[in-house]
């Protein structure tokens, strides 16, 4: 490759190499991303002896460059000469595994995990394991945290003596002085347990888990919860009660709300891991406590899990458990003092109706839905409305319509435009479920009112909403109910409203079809081309460009062309620009 | 140890010429890192200066302990908040070091509004060799390139770089007075007059409010937060002090928002001592946990107090810093000195307290022997190997030799910020624009 006199192909590579140290980060980043090209040009020998040593010392660079480098090195094996030489990649990755930036370190660990698989068993013990040990006994905690993620990848492929050493190193890290390292060990405990022999899980991992779960630092304890879930999946059912449950029970009642929050957050995984019997005896009371926790954050996390938890209860006793244990707590949460708790509950409570069936829903859940529909916080009401489809399947939405309507109207007129925006987005769904009659009677006027909202985002969403409604109710419905109102706005004195007409036409032309577009919409658009406001005129040009494909060619030639030609000679630059653009797109020139 | 006579000055001190000192040079914070190898100062001009302790060398054993400038950088610049029409000063209010995580050092520095995380690292190698340039930097003719050159790293003179790693902004409406790093190494808190926010050190776009004492109606405001600090090893515990002289201890385990304290340390006011100035002088200007986490030290205008965290009703010990000023409160009020915020520090073993006073005096209190001493940070005793002599302020009419009368104290020379090496008897004292470092007698 190299060596030819004045080789042109060398020049781009030379530039790339030089730019590895350009002052501009972006250029350095580009070069690093093309590192494989550089390596290919240098050949495997020079990559190993020159490029990698240079890269090993570039840890001064910006995070994004280091991140890209760490990623590249993960797939560099071929470029250094295949698996036989893969260990050459260890030095640069080792130095990247000690930088202070977590994302870079994690990426370096990820690449190390990847290339560990490409080591032969011998190389693994000769090169890789020593690196893991070096990191594990490093002076700084960054290197020790990185080591935690590497044990599980080498453990299955080494001799039993090395395995014993690895277990010892992991144990040491679990009781490291710095919480950073204990946290890293705690978060990798589950992963490591998975590759250990079952006997060692019981003899080694369980004591570590118990110790980490009672660490003095909250941040370590809370990570042990997740490890507990993983460990529980590994152990046979009969060992769970003795080995894992005492610790998990303790975590569910931890003094720190952050630990309890973690238990609530991981509750479904936990439920799956421990099986139906323990769920019935242990998790149900624990879940009740979490739903009644004194900290709102914990209640929120638990409320989020209500539906999944109930769904996964053993079928034989599901209904009794829900009715006697869970529902009473849910009833209390409906009138919780914290809006986030109520809002979390509102996003899942409707899902209970499918589990409990029609009668229970009508008797027990419906009153709760109705309370939440009247909640003082819009988010709660929105969450109920957004999940109407679940309840619709069980009891039909009519049961709710009495309370639904006032709730919708209130949200539609909420002072916060983001709330209005959210309810608009549910309109098509509601319309579908409530039917065209109910819609025309109660909701149509709301949809039209949004078109003249003073916030642009609402007007825009309202036009989009109209399109979706037409898709649901058909073109005929559109012609009778909404098209006349939309076209009426073309004569509004406010130019913003006149523009809304154009935007609506943009959205509606396709779903309404050629006939309505040509017969009803086009004349209005053409008339607006003489509007005194330039913004309206150039939007006419854009609108014509948009609806052009829907129109038949005679109308295009006879009506649209002259108007666009006239607009193309407009005084205003933008009008001219868009008219010319429309002419060329519609091929009218 | 006994500071009274043995404290010797063997260090260089970092003096800027008085005549040319500007407002920007006034030191506003001093802090040792966890090993004491580094010492950082911040000033009103937004600069941070880091000093490094010289390594021991065989031929000059006495030079061990000398601190030399390691890195200087501009941490904060003056800014203008256009929305509120407010000028934001660049003055560094606090510096806190992070536990060391790799070969580089990290510190947090804050002005009134923005906390920044700085990395201070060394570089001793430089890449050499370009493909398209020759050794003198002249562009080479591309057609003459016949082989590719990979740059090689060559040793170079040590370079110390300071780089901003994170900027934590937009979370404080009021002025930040404290920052404190949690023992979990993962979070820190920043405190302003009315609120305390908790940050993750890696996340800049989100912080959690953990204390908010802002009343719904600002006219009902009677109290502000003056300082806050995390417990040295219990990650869930922190304290904050208030302008009403109380200290609240909060437990983050109980709830996400810590508006309800779990302990309130307060000493009932002595009614016989009540005056117009009572409330002002009882305002706490600094609160510090002892290294073992058992005690709290607070500084108010006239005293330093030590509290046992298991006893809320009254302080364990009270030390008078400059009781002779009690009769001068009126004039101190008029020249605004009464609002000066003095800080206080523990020595490495929690047996001695140090805090500042006026006239470039600073005070030390030995908790075991109950002895106290007044020392002066001045140019005369800043000469290498000079010994600090205790000073006395006389109150009565008769002034003995070596004493100074209350009336001749210079109130513009105040020592607000001091720092004590974490495990040796080395102290750093900021006297307006000068930094003095004193060390216990060697050998």
HADDOCK unambig.tbl for C-alpha pairs under 7 A between the chains (distance, minus, plus):
assign (segid A and resid 2 and name CA) (segid B and resid 146 and name CA) 6.89 0.50 0.50
assign (segid A and resid 2 and name CA) (segid B and resid 147 and name CA) 5.67 0.50 0.50
assign (segid A and resid 3 and name CA) (segid B and resid 146 and name CA) 5.39 0.50 0.50
assign (segid A and resid 3 and name CA) (segid B and resid 147 and name CA) 5.61 0.50 0.50
assign (segid A and resid 4 and name CA) (segid B and resid 146 and name CA) 6.11 0.50 0.50
assign (segid A and resid 5 and name CA) (segid B and resid 146 and name CA) 5.35 0.50 0.50
assign (segid A and resid 6 and name CA) (segid B and resid 143 and name CA) 4.59 0.50 0.50
assign (segid A and resid 6 and name CA) (segid B and resid 144 and name CA) 5.28 0.50 0.50
assign (segid A and resid 6 and name CA) (segid B and resid 145 and name CA) 5.59 0.50 0.50
assign (segid A and resid 6 and name CA) (segid B and resid 146 and name CA) 5.38 0.50 0.50
assign (segid A and resid 7 and name CA) (segid B and resid 146 and name CA) 6.31 0.50 0.50
assign (segid A and resid 11 and name CA) (segid B and resid 142 and name CA) 6.56 0.50 0.50
assign (segid A and resid 14 and name CA) (segid B and resid 131 and name CA) 5.59 0.50 0.50
assign (segid A and resid 14 and name CA) (segid B and resid 132 and name CA) 6.97 0.50 0.50
assign (segid A and resid 14 and name CA) (segid B and resid 148 and name CA) 6.16 0.50 0.50
assign (segid A and resid 17 and name CA) (segid B and resid 150 and name CA) 6.80 0.50 0.50
assign (segid A and resid 18 and name CA) (segid B and resid 130 and name CA) 5.73 0.50 0.50
assign (segid A and resid 18 and name CA) (segid B and resid 131 and name CA) 6.31 0.50 0.50
assign (segid A and resid 50 and name CA) (segid B and resid 150 and name CA) 6.39 0.50 0.50
assign (segid A and resid 51 and name CA) (segid B and resid 150 and name CA) 6.32 0.50 0.50
assign (segid A and resid 54 and name CA) (segid B and resid 151 and name CA) 6.90 0.50 0.50
assign (segid A and resid 54 and name CA) (segid B and resid 152 and name CA) 6.24 0.50 0.50
assign (segid A and resid 54 and name CA) (segid B and resid 153 and name CA) 6.67 0.50 0.50
assign (segid A and resid 98 and name CA) (segid B and resid 102 and name CA) 6.87 0.50 0.50
assign (segid A and resid 99 and name CA) (segid B and resid 102 and name CA) 6.95 0.50 0.50
assign (segid A and resid 100 and name CA) (segid B and resid 101 and name CA) 6.81 0.50 0.50
assign (segid A and resid 100 and name CA) (segid B and resid 102 and name CA) 6.76 0.50 0.50
assign (segid A and resid 140 and name CA) (segid B and resid 101 and name CA) 5.15 0.50 0.50
assign (segid A and resid 140 and name CA) (segid B and resid 102 and name CA) 5.03 0.50 0.50
assign (segid A and resid 141 and name CA) (segid B and resid 101 and name CA) 5.43 0.50 0.50
assign (segid A and resid 142 and name CA) (segid B and resid 101 and name CA) 5.69 0.50 0.50
assign (segid A and resid 142 and name CA) (segid B and resid 102 and name CA) 6.36 0.50 0.50
assign (segid A and resid 179 and name CA) (segid B and resid 184 and name CA) 5.72 0.50 0.50
assign (segid A and resid 179 and name CA) (segid B and resid 185 and name CA) 6.99 0.50 0.50
assign (segid A and resid 180 and name CA) (segid B and resid 185 and name CA) 6.60 0.50 0.50
assign (segid A and resid 217 and name CA) (segid B and resid 184 and name CA) 6.74 0.50 0.50
assign (segid A and resid 217 and name CA) (segid B and resid 235 and name CA) 6.15 0.50 0.50
assign (segid A and resid 255 and name CA) (segid B and resid 253 and name CA) 6.20 0.50 0.50
assign (segid A and resid 255 and name CA) (segid B and resid 254 and name CA) 6.98 0.50 0.50
assign (segid A and resid 256 and name CA) (segid B and resid 253 and name CA) 3.85 0.50 0.50
assign (segid A and resid 256 and name CA) (segid B and resid 254 and name CA) 6.03 0.50 0.50
assign (segid A and resid 257 and name CA) (segid B and resid 253 and name CA) 5.41 0.50 0.50
assign (segid A and resid 257 and name CA) (segid B and resid 254 and name CA) 6.12 0.50 0.50
assign (segid A and resid 257 and name CA) (segid B and resid 255 and name CA) 6.30 0.50 0.50
assign (segid A and resid 295 and name CA) (segid B and resid 255 and name CA) 5.53 0.50 0.50
